[in-house]
């Protein structure tokens, strides 16, 4: 597995065009590979996420089984003469992860649930729009994903519901066209920043290379770690 970071030059029209449409950016990400990556049961898949760190920088992060070539992104949306991307061998880092370790994490996700308006209607995927429901969406998945979000000590809680080392931010509703017919697609995405403890290292490694939740093709599901 490989972890890649690319910085956008947001002053360029090409960068703004890519960042305005998850469908267009997905196509650009998949064009980074000579062969179409195959999703396998045991291995990882291509995951990506856009991080907007204020006005300072906007970056693309990717996790992929194969090493990508982002020359086209540099030419369209970077700095053609001085720009580059950074790709690291992710395997050694993943193999060292162990139960009991604590890490800071970031995850952009598409929190959804199944619901119906009437008893005689089929269920449909519906976005969680409330902050509490979005937070609970992640908490319900943490154990199966091999981790738990760390709880705050009582003296650090500002209010009774301020229980976890977890911030829900950058809540967005994205609308874009999909396919040749430009069928409208609407996604609600949020970014979680927090601190976690690994419970099951093998399950957690699967989470890091397979992602969490829906809309993985559109920039959701990728969790990355940093020193806690």
TORLUMSE-977877 format. One line per field, with one value per residue (C-alpha): x, y negated, z negated; residue number from 1. Coordinates in pm, 1 decimal, decimal comma. Each point is the difference from the previous one (the first is absolute). Layout:
residues N
east c(X  ...)
north c(Y  ...)
up c(Z  ...)
k c(NUM  ...)
//
This chain:
residues 228
east c(0,0  104,2  -87,2  21,3  -27,3  -49,6  -44,3  -239,9  85,6  -342,9  83,4  -31,2  -327,7  75,0  32,1  -325,4  -178,5  121,5  -83,1  -352,3  -105,4  69,8  -89,6  265,7  260,7  -79,2  70,6  330,3  98,8  -72,9  198,4  308,1  32,9  101,2  -228,9  -342,3  44,7  -194,0  -176,4  73,1  -149,5  328,2  181,5  -62,7  -159,3  59,3  -115,6  40,1  -82,5  38,0  127,9  -64,1  225,0  -141,2  150,1  344,6  -28,7  -234,1  135,2  -104,3  76,9  -19,6  43,0  43,2  126,7  209,1  238,5  -171,3  136,9  -145,9  173,6  -337,1  -110,5  321,5  -54,4  -368,5  -20,6  347,0  324,8  120,8  364,3  55,8  -290,1  12,8  -181,1  120,5  -64,8  100,9  3,6  -291,3  60,4  273,4  -205,1  -314,4  187,2  130,6  -342,7  -88,2  -292,7  11,8  168,6  -165,5  1,9  -148,9  -217,0  -186,1  -285,4  -230,8  -315,0  -353,5  -216,7  -321,7  -271,3  -297,2  -340,4  -352,2  -262,2  -294,0  -38,0  -91,9  302,3  337,5  289,3  251,1  339,0  -40,4  273,4  46,5  -7,8  5,9  339,7  -92,3  -125,8  312,1  219,4  -203,6  31,7  376,4  -26,4  -226,7  265,5  312,1  10,9  -42,5  264,1  251,4  20,8  -176,4  -15,7  170,4  -226,1  87,3  76,4  -283,5  195,6  44,8  -369,1  -159,2  -351,0  -149,6  -20,2  361,1  115,7  246,7  326,4  -186,2  -81,9  -248,7  82,1  -5,5  -354,3  -82,4  -279,2  140,7  -208,5  146,7  -85,3  80,4  46,6  -68,9  -353,8  131,8  -242,7  -4,0  165,7  -11,9  233,8  29,4  356,7  164,2  355,0  75,9  313,5  72,6  209,1  -40,9  135,9  59,7  -196,4  61,8  306,4  -98,3  -352,1  137,6  247,9  -291,6  -182,0  295,7  28,6  -368,4  -162,6  -308,0  -353,7  -148,7  105,9  361,8  21,8  -80,9  262,9  -150,5  120,5  374,9  134,7  353,2  203,8  242,4  183,9  -254,2)
north c(0,0  -357,3  -332,7  -306,6  -374,5  -263,5  -374,0  -193,4  -340,4  -150,0  -309,8  213,8  52,7  373,0  40,1  -179,8  211,8  323,5  -113,0  -102,6  351,7  326,6  186,4  -187,3  39,8  370,9  41,1  -186,0  217,8  321,1  -130,5  13,2  373,2  168,1  292,7  -40,1  100,7  312,0  11,3  335,0  160,4  16,9  -307,2  -372,0  -233,8  -350,9  -250,1  -375,4  -314,2  -373,8  -188,9  -373,9  -148,1  -349,5  -236,8  153,8  307,0  250,6  353,1  330,4  314,0  342,4  358,3  254,2  353,6  -120,9  -293,8  -294,0  -240,7  -348,2  -174,2  -98,3  -159,6  -199,5  -125,9  -82,0  -110,2  -34,6  -176,5  149,7  -105,3  35,3  210,9  361,9  255,5  222,2  373,9  221,8  374,5  39,8  367,4  -30,9  -257,9  214,2  309,6  -178,0  -105,4  173,8  24,2  -255,7  -272,1  -340,3  -220,4  -326,6  64,3  -174,1  150,8  -153,1  209,2  16,5  77,0  156,9  229,1  182,3  -156,8  -8,1  -274,7  243,5  362,1  112,8  -168,9  168,6  -119,5  -236,8  -133,9  -331,1  -232,5  -78,3  -379,5  -56,7  -25,3  248,2  257,9  -44,3  58,2  303,6  142,5  27,4  126,0  285,9  118,0  -37,2  344,2  192,9  -226,3  102,6  -317,9  -213,3  -377,9  -108,9  -147,0  -326,4  -11,0  -158,7  -319,6  -60,4  23,3  -338,2  149,0  344,1  102,1  -108,8  354,3  88,3  -124,5  -65,7  -307,6  4,7  -277,7  -107,2  122,2  -25,9  76,8  81,8  13,7  113,2  185,2  368,8  188,9  -103,2  -103,1  -219,3  152,5  -224,5  141,9  -165,3  100,0  -123,6  31,0  -83,0  12,9  160,1  -100,2  185,9  242,7  377,2  312,8  313,0  298,3  258,1  -72,1  230,0  -140,1  -352,1  62,3  114,0  -321,4  -213,1  168,6  69,4  -310,3  -69,3  -57,8  -89,3  -227,2  115,2  -86,6  -361,0  -78,2  166,2  282,8  -67,8  -18,8  -124,6  -6,9  -234,4  11,0  -43,8)
up c(0,0  67,3  -163,0  224,2  -63,8  271,7  -51,3  224,1  143,2  -66,7  206,6  313,9  184,0  34,7  -375,8  -67,4  261,4  -157,3  -352,6  100,0  106,9  -184,8  321,0  201,3  -271,6  -32,2  372,0  -39,8  -295,5  188,4  298,0  -223,6  71,6  326,0  -82,1  -158,5  -366,3  -94,7  -336,6  -165,3  -306,4  -187,5  126,1  -3,2  249,3  127,9  -259,6  15,1  -195,3  44,1  -303,2  -8,6  -265,7  0,9  256,7  -44,7  218,7  158,7  32,7  151,1  -200,7  161,2  -117,6  278,4  61,1  296,4  15,9  176,7  260,6  -57,2  288,4  149,2  -326,9  -25,2  355,3  -49,8  -359,1  -151,9  79,0  333,1  -32,1  -372,9  -127,8  -98,8  -210,1  -282,7  -10,2  -290,1  -50,2  -242,1  -77,2  -266,1  -193,0  13,4  -113,9  -312,4  -128,4  -325,3  -240,0  -278,5  205,9  14,5  309,3  117,5  305,2  278,4  200,6  258,6  25,9  135,2  -306,1  123,8  -128,3  148,2  -56,9  142,9  -15,5  -0,8  -105,5  352,5  164,4  53,6  -211,4  155,6  -97,7  -180,2  -121,1  -366,8  -22,6  -376,0  -167,1  -275,3  250,6  212,0  -304,9  -104,8  353,4  -52,3  -357,0  111,2  245,7  -209,4  -162,6  325,9  152,4  -268,0  -207,4  -255,8  -19,5  -322,0  -268,5  -170,6  -368,6  -201,1  -66,8  375,3  86,9  67,7  -18,8  -76,5  369,1  59,4  -68,6  275,7  145,3  323,4  208,7  287,9  247,1  364,2  53,0  371,7  240,5  343,5  317,7  331,1  320,2  46,6  325,0  357,2  -89,2  -281,7  -246,6  -307,1  -311,9  -341,8  -282,2  -355,4  -128,2  -329,9  -128,7  -336,0  -190,2  -320,5  -197,7  1,8  -162,0  206,5  -131,0  274,0  213,1  286,6  27,3  -23,5  281,2  216,2  -86,0  109,8  340,6  72,9  -147,6  -208,7  123,3  335,9  290,1  5,4  370,3  -86,9  -261,2  -307,3  -223,5  -24,0  -355,9  -58,7  -321,2  -170,5  -330,9  -279,2)
k c(1  2  3  4  5  6  7  8  9  10  11  12  13  14  15  16  17  18  19  20  21  22  23  24  25  26  27  28  29  30  31  32  33  34  35  36  37  38  39  40  41  42  43  44  45  46  47  48  49  50  51  52  53  54  55  56  57  58  59  60  61  62  63  64  65  66  67  68  69  70  71  72  73  74  75  76  77  78  79  80  81  82  83  84  85  86  87  88  89  90  91  92  93  94  95  96  97  98  99  100  101  102  103  104  105  106  107  108  109  110  111  112  113  114  115  116  117  118  119  120  121  122  123  124  125  126  127  128  129  130  131  132  133  134  135  136  137  138  139  140  141  142  143  144  145  146  147  148  149  150  151  152  153  154  155  156  157  158  159  160  161  162  163  164  165  166  167  168  169  170  171  172  173  174  175  176  177  178  179  180  181  182  183  184  185  186  187  188  189  190  191  192  193  194  195  196  197  198  199  200  201  202  203  204  205  206  207  208  209  210  211  212  213  214  215  216  217  218  219  220  221  222  223  224  225  226  227  228)
//
